[in-house]
Amino acid sequence: MKPKIQTFDLLKLASGDQLSLQVYQFIGKKSDKKVYIQSNLHGSEIVGNAVIAQLIDFFSGLKPEQLDGEVWLVPICNPIGTNQRNHFFATGRYNSYDGKDWNRIFWDYEKNCQDLEGFVKAHFKLDSLSIQESFLKQQKKAFTKQLDKIQGSSSAPLYEQYRYQLQSLSIDANYVIDLHSSSNQGIDYLFCFPGKQEESAKYFNIDYGISMNTYDGDAFDESFMKPWLALEKKFKELGRDINVDRESWTLELGSGMQMNPQSVAVGVSGIKNYLVKKNVLKLPNYSPQITEIKLVSRQQIKSYYAPTGGMVQNRMSLKHTVKAGDKLYQIISFNKQGKLPEIIDIYAENDGFIFDVSTSYSVNQGEYILALLSLE
């Protein structure tokens, strides 16, 4: 099966060069469901590009009847951030022009929906599929108003033009997967919305996930899912349960600026397994595998910051299990007061394991060192 490849202009530079997005579309015999997968929204988080490259190769080897629906793959979805450099470090988490986090800029329909209760009352007796089709149509109509602003004489700032391009590709999807990694050095995990998605999380072959009990809708996965969750909630408040066939995920695969083969393999196998479970992908003699994922709250992740400036040494490694009182790391603290350097020991405040560690071993006071995940 060959993909349909489309290129979308994204940004014209002062030099006259054009940045663009390239989308690989695999379309099966049926196309009633759409899967949208993107990578590299943050510039240094490149591992998802390897995942998508392997998925392109995998889907190219399928027959059309093995795919019930469409799969859209968008590698390097933020070429602006991907190309951003400080010396030999890839950065690109923040827009260098206005300082905005590239994953905190997205348009959330729930914040723009004028009368959700009125919509629910008007559609209360319709079947679930008709409700979803009508809600998506209304959502698209509101979303398109951004284009009027972009095309106007005063236009719109870069982040609004950029988000319009990405969200126009994904707004009508059933399942959205945004591939990230730690900006530092981290484990493989995912972000999961509470409720029915917790069952689906078991099919990504990932051991840990963060349950999103609070969110503002500005991140890519949130902006997609939040309106649909609000729709379900409003129907429930008015006395009816509906099943909305939409899910949104952020997969955090390993470490920034790295192509860890193990994290790539986790991403590829997990996405295949998930799509089989969702009846999008048809693989003979294959049954979806279940991983008993451990979902934790953000409050269970404790970040440690440098109490003083210096050089980090003897830091516990990623995934290392610790007990309260165990030594996590040391700081070699220098001074300009005619005194000898001091070794400062830092100890764990609770039990857990090392969830994420900083890339740099040179820190100023107050800078991030590591994160400890408590499993209590």
N, C-alpha and C positions, 0 to 999 in steps of 0.2 A: 504494500500500500504506500503510495507516494503522497507526501504532504502537499497541501496547497500553501505556498509561501507568499506572504504579503509583507510589504515594507511600508511603514508609515513615517512621514516626516515629523520630527519632533521639535527641532530647534535649529535655527540658522544663526551661525556665529558671525561676529564682526568681520572675520577673514573671508566670509563667503562660503565656508564649509558648512555642510548640513549634517546634523546628528539625526539618527532615525532609529526606529524600533523594527525588528523583524519577527514576524509571527509565523509559526509552523502549525498548520491546521490539518489534523487527521480526522476525516469524516467517514463514519461507518455507514452501513446500509440504513440504519435508523439514525435519526438525529434529534430525538426528543429530549435528550439531556446534553448539557454542555459542561465540560471540565476546563477550567482556566488555571494554568500553572505558570508562575513567573519566578525569576531569580534575580539577585544582585540589585535589589532596591537600595541597599546601603553599599557604598562603593567597595569596601574592603571585604565584603561577605560574598566570596566568589564560588564557594563550593557548590551552590545550586546550579551554576552553569554546567558543571560536569554531570550533575544529575540529569539535567535537561538534555544534554548531548547524548547520554546513554538512552534516555527515553525516546529521543528522535530515532535512534538506531533501532530500538526495540519495536516501536510502532511501525517503522518502515518495513519490518519483516512480517507483519501481520496481514491477514486477509481481511477485506472489508466486513465480512460477516462476523469477525471476531470483536467488532467494536459496535456497541449499541449507543450511538451518540457521537459527539464531537469532542476532541481533545485539542485545546489551543495551548501551545508552548511558547513562552516569551523569555528567552535568555537575555541577560544584560539589559534588563528593563529600565535601568537608569544609567545611560552612557555618560551623563554629566558627572555623576558621583564616581563611576567606575574609573574614569580617566583622571580623577583628582589625585594629586600626589604631593607629599611633603618629603623631599629628598627621595629615599627609596621606600618610604612607607606609603601604602595605599590608605587613603582616608575615606572621604565621601559619605560620612554619616550625616553631615550637615551641609546644606546649601551654602557655599562660600560667599554668596552675594547677600543673602538676608539672614543667615544663621539658623534657618528652620531645619529641623530634623525631617529628612525626606519621608519618613514614615509617620509623620504627625500632621499631614497637610490635607487629608482627603475629605471629600464632600460626603456628608452623612444625611441621607434623606429624612431620617427620623426628626432631625432638627429643622427640616424645611417643610415637613408635612403639615398642611394647614388644618385638616380635620380628620384625624385617623378614626375617631369614634364614628363620625358620619359615614366614612367609607365602610366600616364594619357593619353598621346597621343596614346600609343599602345593599350589602352583599351577604347578609347573614345566612340566607337559606340556599345559597348557591353551593355547588360542589367545590371541593378544595382546589382542584386544578383550575377551574374558572376564576376562583378568587385570586389565585396566584397570578394568573395571566392578566387580570384587570389591575392588580396592584403593581405589577411590573410596568404595565403601560402607563399608569399614573406616575410612577417613579421616573421613567424615562422622560416623560413630558416635562417634569420639574427639572431634571438633570440637563436637558437640552438648553434651558435658559442660560446656562453658563456660556454656551457657544455664542449666543447673541452678544454677550459682554466681550468675549474674546475677539470677535470680529468687528466690534464697534471701533470708533475713532480713537477712543481712549484706551482700548484693549484691556489687558489684565496682566498682573505680574506673572513671572515665570512659573512659580509653583502652581498657580491656578491653571495655566495652560498645560503644564506637564500632567497634573492629576486628571485633567479632562481626557487626555489621550489614554492613560491607563484604565480609567474607570469606564470609558466608552467601550473598551474591549471586553470588560469583565462583568458589566452590570447585569447582563442577561444569563449569567452562568448559574448552574445548579450547585457546583462545587468549586470553590476557590482555594488554591494552595499557594501560599507565598513562602518561598524558600529563603531562609536567612542563615546566619551563623552568629556565634558570639563575636563581638568586636574585639574580644581578647582571646583567651583560650577557654573553651567550654565543652560541656558534654552535649550529647544529642538529646533533645527534648522537644516538646511542642506546646503551643498554647491552645487551650480548649475552652469553648463556651460551656457554661453549666447546662445541665438538662440532658436531652437526648443525644447530644454530641459526645457525651462521655462514653457511651457504648461504642460509637464509631471510632473513638480514639484508640481502642484496643487493636485496630487493624493496621496501624502504621508501623508495627514492629519496633516501637520505641518504649523504653522502660519508664520514663518520667515525663510528666506534663504539668503545666501550670494552669490551674483552673481560674478563668477570668471572671471573678466575682464582681469586679468593678472595671469600667472602661468608659472612655469619653466619646468614642466613635471616630477619632481622627486618624487612627492607624488603618492600614489598607484592609486587613481582615475584619476589623470592627466596622468600618464604613459600609462594607458589603452586608454583613450579617445583622447589624443592629436594627435596621428597618423591619426585617423579617421576624426577628424576635419580638419587636414591639407589636407587630400584627398578630402573632400568636397570642401574646399576652392580652391584648385588647379583646380578642375573641373569647378568651377564657374568662375575662372579667364579666363579659356579657352573657356567659353561660354556654359557650360551645368550644370544644376542643377541635382544632384543625391540625393536620399534619403538613407542614411546609417542607417541601423537598429542597432545602438549601442548607449547605454547610460551608463553613469558612475556617481555614487553618493557617497558622504560621508554624513552619517546621524550622527549628534551630538546629543546624547540623554542624557540630564541631566548632572550629576556631576560625577567626578572621585571617585573611591573607594566606590561607592554606587550602590545599586540596587533599584532605585526609581520605585515603581510599576507603577506610572503614565507614566514615560518615557518608561518603558518596553511596556506598553499597546500602547503607541503612535507608537513605532517601529513596533510592530506586526501588528496592524491594518493598518498602512500606507503601509507596504510591501505587505500585502494581497490585499489591494485596488489597489495598483500600478500594481500588477501582473494580476489582473482582467482586468484592463484597457489595458494591453499589450497582452491580449488574451492568456496568458500562463495558468492562473488559471480559471477554469470554475465552478462557484458557482450558483446553481439554485436560481432563484428569487432574485438575487443580482445585483444591478447596481452600478458601481463605483461612489464614492462620490467625490465632488470637494471642495477643500479648497482654498479660495482666498489668497494665500500666498503673503506675503510682501517681495519682493526681494530688498536687499540693497547692496551697495558696501562696500568693506573693509574700505574705507575712511570715512564711516559714523560711524565707531566704534572707540571711543576715549578711550585709556587706561590711567589710572591714576597711577602714581608711587609715592612712599613715598618721600616727600621732605626732610625728616630727619628720623633717626632711632627712634623706640619707639614701643608703643603698640596701636593697633587700637581699638577704641571704638565707639559706637553709629553709626555704619555704616548702611546705607540704605540697605534694603534687596533686594534680587533678584526680578526682574520684577517691582520694585517700579518706578513709573513715577516721573520725576523731571523737574523742570524749571531752567533755567539759574539763578545762584545765590543761589540756594538751597544748604543747607549744606549736603554734601555727607557722611562725616565721620570726626572723630577727631583722633589725635595722641597724646598720652601721651608721651611727650619727656623728658627723664631723662638726667642728665648731671653729669660730674665729676669735676665741677667747684665750688662746695660749694653753689650752687643755688637750689631753689625749683624746682620741676618738672613743666613743661609748657604744657598747653593744646593748641594744634594747630588745628584750624578749616579749613577744606578743602571744597571748594564750587564748584558746577557744572559750567562749562564754557558754556554749551549750554543745550537746552531742550533735553529730551530723556527718556530712561528707563534703569534700571540696567540690563545689558546683561550677566555679568559674574563677580564673586567675588572670591578673593583668599581664600584658605582654612585656612591659618595661620593668626592669629591676632597679631603676633609678626613680625616686619619688620625691616630690615636694610635700610638705606637710598638708594633710587633708586629701591627698590623692588616693584613688582606689587601689587596693592591693588584691583582695580576693572576696569571694562570696561562699558562705557556708549554708548548705541546705539541711535544715532540721527535719527529721522524719518522725518527730514526736507527735 
